Amino acid sequence: MKSEATASELENILELHGVTRRSFMKLCGAIVAAAGVSGLTVPRVAQALEQSVIGAKEGNLYPVIWLEGASCTGCTEAFAQLRVPDPASLILEMISLNYNDVLSAGAGESLEEAKSQTIAAGNYILVYEGGILQEWGGYATRIGGRPSTEILTEAARDANAVVALGSCAVNGGWMAAHPNPSNACGVQQYLTQAGISTPVVNVPGCPANPEWLVSILTDVVVMNSLPQLNDQNKPASLFDQTIHDLCPRRGHFENGEFVRQYGTKEESENYCLYAMGCRGPQTRAACPITLYNDRRSWCVDAGAPCIGCCEANPNDPGDNWVEVNAPFANRHRKLRIGDWQFEPQTLCLAITGILAVCLVIHGFGMKKAGRLDGNVRFEKKRRWDAKHPDRSIGDYDEPLTIIHEDGTKETVPAGTNLPGVPESDEAWKKQHAAQVAAKKADKKGGRK
């Protein structure tokens, strides 16, 4: 009787939202298949959602604090654009968004008081968006006159979990790019330095896909557990495969079919965008599966190469998507030695120029030594072999074939003293000097 009442109560709630029972079950399947909740069945998710939604209507809402650091609020805007019916519609019926300076109706002291009360009560989730600017005592970003670093520390210490939403929150994002004057970093690195052990779930992207946040809220709020995380504390089901592996244009890559210029036939036939600078092979994210804009499209579907905005190492602010992937339209990134940045093409041209100069200098040296005038002495026997007969390298037992100027060939026994080749170095030097003097005399006399 209780389960029947529960189902009936849920159907009434769904009907108020214009959601049919069939749509609800379809939603549960979508959560299992694409929202990152692994190892679950549709009936189990449905039962958990039924209980949670009814519990939410009875006032058992899960508290959430959403803080903004150094950000453009892009992740907040993306999350706010989710439409009914989809996971966010029901998840938001299960959480109490007690603090968000963008979405909250309140403002000023009343909103700050709501945050303080939520932290004091405990049992909440902290969603943090934006980079952490550590320089200037954290006062580069302030809320209510307090540095953002202090507010983050206070809110994260007693949270059940912290969700670092967006690449800026994961490792500083573009603010951490060289030379990083604000000493920007991500939430996980900052909390580790502050000695706070609250688990952090990193969700990169610029902006992060809102359905990824929905999947994490589903895990924490409905299933009472964190999603399975990889070695960078990112949900493994979302960030363990490269975009290249999941891309629908992968077949064109295998066939060597690339777009090399926009507006061409290759572009109209959706060939691979690797040659246009696509960072799909080095970026791990489920963008081709989850898509964006209510699963309508994503960057590559729209004809733009992936710029790798999900590439963010939480342990290294310098390993951010801007630093690693720019310039986006080129196949190669910039190289840096200290503060000196340069393109790979520049390095190749410099090396080529140095080699060309060395060859020219070598040519002048050969000319000065007379080696370009045909006066190169070839030894009948290597000096090493002559001095070390017991350890001789060359083989001198075979007869030697001499090709004369008139084209005739002559075979002589090994060890024969070749005509015109002096036996000693001193004799060779005298012969060479005489030849050079004769050529100078010829030039002076006007003879060729």
C-alpha positions in Angstrom: 0.0 0.0 0.0 2.9 2.4 0.8 4.5 1.8 -2.6 1.2 2.4 -4.4 0.7 5.6 -2.5 4.3 6.7 -3.3 3.8 6.0 -7.0 0.5 7.9 -7.0 2.0 10.8 -5.2 4.9 10.9 -7.6 2.6 10.8 -10.6 0.7 13.8 -9.2 4.0 15.7 -8.9 5.1 14.8 -12.4 1.7 15.8 -13.8 2.1 19.2 -12.2 5.4 19.6 -14.2 3.8 18.3 -17.4 5.9 15.1 -17.3 4.3 11.7 -18.1 5.2 8.5 -16.4 6.7 7.3 -19.7 8.9 10.4 -20.0 10.0 9.9 -16.4 11.2 6.3 -17.1 12.9 7.6 -20.3 14.6 10.2 -18.1 15.8 7.5 -15.7 17.3 5.6 -18.7 19.1 8.7 -19.8 20.6 9.2 -16.4 21.9 5.6 -16.3 23.2 5.8 -19.9 24.8 9.2 -20.2 24.9 11.0 -16.9 27.8 9.0 -15.4 25.9 6.9 -12.9 27.6 3.6 -13.5 26.6 0.1 -12.3 22.9 1.1 -11.8 19.7 -0.1 -13.4 16.7 2.0 -14.6 14.3 0.7 -11.9 16.8 1.4 -9.1 17.2 5.0 -10.4 13.5 5.4 -10.8 12.9 4.2 -7.2 15.5 6.5 -5.8 14.1 9.5 -7.7 10.6 8.7 -6.6 11.6 8.7 -2.9 13.8 11.8 -3.3 11.3 13.9 -5.1 8.5 13.1 -2.6 11.0 13.7 0.2 11.9 17.0 -1.3 8.2 18.0 -1.5 8.0 17.2 2.2 10.8 19.6 3.0 13.8 17.3 3.0 15.9 19.3 0.5 19.6 18.8 0.2 21.4 22.1 0.8 23.8 23.4 -1.8 26.1 26.4 -1.7 27.4 27.7 -5.1 30.3 30.1 -4.8 31.9 32.2 -7.6 35.6 32.8 -7.7 37.4 34.5 -10.6 35.0 33.5 -13.4 32.7 34.8 -16.1 29.7 32.9 -14.6 29.6 30.8 -17.8 29.0 27.5 -16.0 26.2 29.1 -14.0 24.6 30.4 -17.2 24.9 27.0 -18.9 23.3 25.2 -16.0 20.5 27.8 -15.8 19.6 27.1 -19.5 18.6 23.5 -19.0 15.0 22.8 -20.0 12.1 20.7 -18.7 11.9 17.8 -18.8 15.5 16.7 -18.2 17.6 15.6 -15.2 18.1 19.2 -13.9 14.3 19.7 -13.5 14.0 17.0 -11.0 17.4 17.4 -9.4 16.5 21.0 -8.6 13.4 19.7 -6.8 15.7 17.8 -4.5 18.2 20.5 -3.6 17.9 23.7 -1.8 20.2 26.2 -3.5 20.8 28.3 -0.4 23.5 30.5 -1.9 24.3 31.6 -5.4 25.1 35.2 -6.1 23.8 34.9 -9.7 20.7 32.8 -9.3 19.5 33.7 -5.8 16.6 36.1 -5.4 18.2 37.5 -2.3 21.3 39.7 -2.1 23.5 41.5 0.4 23.5 40.7 4.1 20.4 38.4 3.9 22.1 36.2 1.3 25.4 36.1 3.3 23.4 35.2 6.4 21.8 32.2 4.5 25.2 31.0 3.6 26.5 31.2 7.2 23.5 29.3 8.5 23.9 26.6 5.9 27.6 26.2 6.8 26.8 26.0 10.5 24.1 23.4 9.9 26.5 21.2 7.9 25.5 18.3 5.5 25.7 20.3 2.3 27.5 20.3 -1.0 29.7 23.1 -2.2 29.8 23.9 -5.9 32.7 26.2 -6.7 33.0 28.0 -10.0 36.1 30.1 -11.1 39.8 30.2 -10.4 41.5 30.8 -7.1 43.6 34.0 -7.2 46.2 33.6 -4.4 48.2 36.8 -4.9 47.4 40.0 -2.9 46.1 38.0 0.0 43.1 36.7 -2.1 41.7 40.2 -2.3 41.6 40.2 -6.1 38.2 38.6 -5.7 36.1 39.7 -2.7 32.6 39.0 -1.5 31.2 41.3 1.2 34.7 42.7 1.7 36.2 39.3 2.5 38.8 37.6 0.3 37.5 34.7 -1.8 40.2 32.4 -0.5 39.0 32.9 3.0 35.4 32.2 2.0 36.4 29.1 0.1 38.3 27.7 3.1 35.4 28.3 5.4 32.8 26.8 3.1 34.8 23.7 2.0 36.0 22.6 5.5 32.6 21.2 6.6 31.1 20.3 3.2 30.3 16.7 2.3 32.0 17.3 -1.1 33.2 20.1 -3.3 32.4 20.2 -7.0 35.0 22.2 -8.9 32.9 23.2 -11.9 34.6 24.4 -15.0 38.3 24.5 -16.1 38.9 27.7 -14.1 37.9 25.9 -10.9 39.8 22.7 -11.8 43.3 24.4 -12.3 42.9 28.1 -12.8 42.0 27.9 -16.5 43.0 30.8 -18.8 43.9 32.9 -15.7 46.7 30.5 -14.9 48.2 30.8 -18.3 51.7 32.3 -18.6 52.8 34.5 -16.9 50.0 34.0 -14.3 50.6 37.2 -12.4 47.7 36.5 -9.9 49.1 33.0 -9.0 45.9 31.4 -10.1 45.2 27.8 -9.3 42.4 25.3 -8.9 40.2 24.3 -6.0 41.8 21.0 -5.3 45.4 22.4 -5.2 44.4 25.3 -2.9 42.5 23.1 -0.5 45.4 20.6 -0.3 47.8 23.5 0.5 45.3 24.7 3.2 45.2 21.2 4.8 41.5 20.6 4.0 40.7 17.0 3.2 37.1 17.4 1.8 36.8 15.3 -1.3 36.9 17.3 -4.6 35.2 16.3 -7.8 36.8 18.1 -10.8 34.5 18.8 -13.7 36.4 20.7 -16.4 35.1 22.5 -19.5 34.6 26.1 -20.6 31.8 26.1 -19.8 31.3 22.7 -18.2 28.5 20.7 -19.6 25.5 21.2 -17.2 24.4 17.6 -17.6 27.7 16.5 -16.0 26.9 18.5 -12.9 23.4 16.9 -12.9 25.0 13.5 -13.0 27.1 14.3 -9.9 24.2 15.7 -8.0 22.3 12.5 -8.9 25.1 10.4 -7.4 25.5 12.5 -4.3 21.9 13.5 -3.5 20.0 10.4 -4.8 22.5 7.6 -4.4 24.4 9.0 -1.4 27.8 8.4 -2.9 30.4 10.2 -5.1 30.9 9.0 -8.7 33.9 6.9 -9.5 36.9 9.2 -9.9 40.1 8.8 -11.9 43.6 9.8 -10.8 42.7 13.5 -11.4 39.5 13.4 -9.3 37.4 13.6 -12.5 34.4 11.4 -13.0 35.9 8.4 -14.8 32.8 7.7 -16.9 33.0 11.3 -18.3 36.7 12.0 -18.6 38.6 8.7 -19.2 38.2 8.6 -23.0 39.5 11.1 -25.5 37.1 13.1 -27.7 39.0 11.6 -30.7 38.0 8.1 -29.6 34.3 9.0 -29.4 34.2 11.5 -32.4 31.7 10.6 -35.2 34.4 11.9 -37.7 36.9 9.3 -36.5 36.4 7.3 -39.7 37.6 10.1 -41.9 40.7 10.4 -39.8 41.5 6.7 -40.3 41.0 7.2 -44.1 43.2 10.3 -44.2 40.3 12.6 -45.2 40.9 16.0 -43.6 39.5 19.5 -43.9 42.4 21.8 -44.7 40.5 25.0 -45.5 37.1 26.2 -44.6 34.5 26.6 -47.4 35.8 23.5 -49.3 34.1 20.3 -50.4 35.8 18.5 -47.6 34.3 20.7 -45.0 30.8 20.2 -46.5 31.3 16.4 -46.3 32.2 16.6 -42.6 35.8 15.4 -43.0 38.1 15.2 -40.0 39.2 18.6 -38.5 42.6 17.4 -37.2 44.5 19.5 -39.8 42.6 22.6 -38.7 44.0 22.3 -35.2 41.4 20.0 -33.6 42.6 19.0 -30.1 40.3 15.9 -29.8 43.2 13.4 -29.7 44.7 14.9 -26.6 41.5 16.0 -24.7 39.6 13.6 -22.5 35.8 14.3 -22.3 32.5 12.8 -23.2 31.4 15.8 -25.4 30.5 13.6 -28.5 28.2 11.5 -26.3 26.5 14.1 -24.0 26.5 16.9 -26.5 25.5 20.5 -25.5 22.4 22.7 -25.8 19.9 20.0 -24.6 21.8 17.3 -26.6 21.4 19.1 -29.9 25.0 19.6 -31.0 28.6 20.2 -29.9 31.7 22.0 -31.2 32.8 19.5 -33.9 29.2 18.9 -35.0 28.9 22.6 -35.6 32.0 22.5 -37.8 34.5 23.9 -35.3 37.6 22.0 -34.2 37.8 21.0 -30.6 40.0 23.6 -28.7 40.5 21.2 -25.7 38.7 23.3 -23.1 38.3 20.2 -20.9 42.1 19.8 -20.7 43.0 20.8 -17.1 45.4 19.2 -14.7 44.3 20.0 -11.2 47.8 19.5 -9.9 49.5 21.9 -12.4 48.0 25.3 -13.1 50.4 25.6 -16.1 48.9 22.6 -17.7 45.7 24.4 -18.6 43.8 24.4 -21.9 44.9 27.8 -23.1 48.6 27.3 -22.2 48.7 23.8 -23.8 46.5 24.4 -26.9 46.9 27.9 -28.1 47.1 29.0 -30.9 43.9 27.1 -31.6 43.8 27.2 -35.4 47.3 25.7 -35.8 48.4 22.1 -35.4 51.3 23.0 -33.1 51.4 24.8 -29.8 53.9 27.5 -28.7 57.1 26.3 -27.1 58.6 28.1 -24.1 62.1 28.3 -22.5 61.7 30.4 -19.4 60.0 33.6 -20.4 60.9 33.2 -24.1 58.0 31.8 -26.2 58.3 30.8 -29.9 56.5 28.8 -32.5 58.0 25.4 -33.6 58.3 26.8 -37.2 60.5 29.5 -35.9 62.8 27.0 -34.2 63.0 25.0 -37.4 63.9 28.1 -39.5 66.6 29.1 -36.9 68.2 25.6 -37.0 68.1 25.6 -40.8 69.8 29.1 -40.9 72.5 28.0 -38.5 73.3 24.9 -40.6 73.4 27.0 -43.8 75.9 29.4 -42.2 78.0 26.5 -41.0 78.1 25.0 -44.5 79.2 28.4 -46.0 82.0 28.7 -43.5 83.0 25.1 -44.2 83.1 25.9 -47.9 85.4 28.9 -47.4 87.7 26.7 -45.2 87.8 24.0 -47.9 88.7 26.7 -50.5 91.4 28.2 -48.4 92.9 24.8 -47.8 92.9 24.1 -51.6 90.7 21.1 -51.2 88.3 22.4 -53.9 91.1 22.5 -56.5 91.4 18.7 -56.8 94.4 18.6 -54.5 93.0 16.1 -52.0 95.4 13.4 -51.0 94.0 9.9 -50.6 96.1 7.5 -48.6 96.9 4.1 -50.0 96.9 2.9 -46.5 95.3 4.3 -43.4 97.7 5.9 -41.0 96.3 3.9 -38.2 96.8 0.7 -40.1 100.4 1.6 -41.0 101.3 2.3 -37.4 99.3 -0.6 -36.0 99.6 -3.5 -38.4 98.5 -6.0 -35.7 95.3 -4.1 -35.3 94.7 -3.1 -38.9 91.1 -2.1 -39.9 91.4 -2.1 -43.7 91.9 -5.0 -46.0 94.8 -4.5 -48.3 95.3 -7.9 -49.8 92.9 -7.3 -52.7 94.3 -5.8 -56.0 93.6 -2.1 -56.6 91.8 -0.9 -59.8 92.9 2.5 -61.1 90.7 4.4 -63.6 92.9 6.7 -65.8 91.8 10.0 -67.3 91.3 8.5 -70.7 88.8 6.0 -69.2 91.1 3.0 -69.3 91.4 0.7 -66.2 94.5 -0.8 -64.8 94.7 -3.4 -62.0 97.8 -3.3 -59.8 98.8 -5.5 -56.9 98.1 -4.5 -53.4 100.8 -2.2 -51.9 101.9 -0.8 -55.3 103.1 2.8 -55.0 100.6 4.7 -57.1 102.0 7.3 -59.5 101.7 10.9 -58.5 101.0 10.0 -54.8 104.0 10.8 -52.6 105.0 8.3 -49.9 105.4 10.8 -47.1 103.4 13.7 -45.7 106.4 16.0 -46.3 106.7 15.1 -49.9 102.9 15.5 -50.4 103.1 19.0 -48.9 105.9 20.0 -51.2 104.0 18.7 -54.2 100.8 20.5 -53.2 102.7 23.8 -52.7 104.3 23.5 -56.1 100.8 23.0 -57.7 99.4 26.0 -55.9 102.3 28.2 -57.0 102.0 27.0 -60.6 98.2 27.9 -60.7 98.9 31.4 -59.3 101.6 31.9 -61.9 99.2 30.8 -64.6 96.5 33.3 -63.4 99.0 36.1 -63.2 100.2 35.4 -66.8 96.6 35.4 -68.0 96.6 31.8 -69.0 93.8 29.3 -68.2 
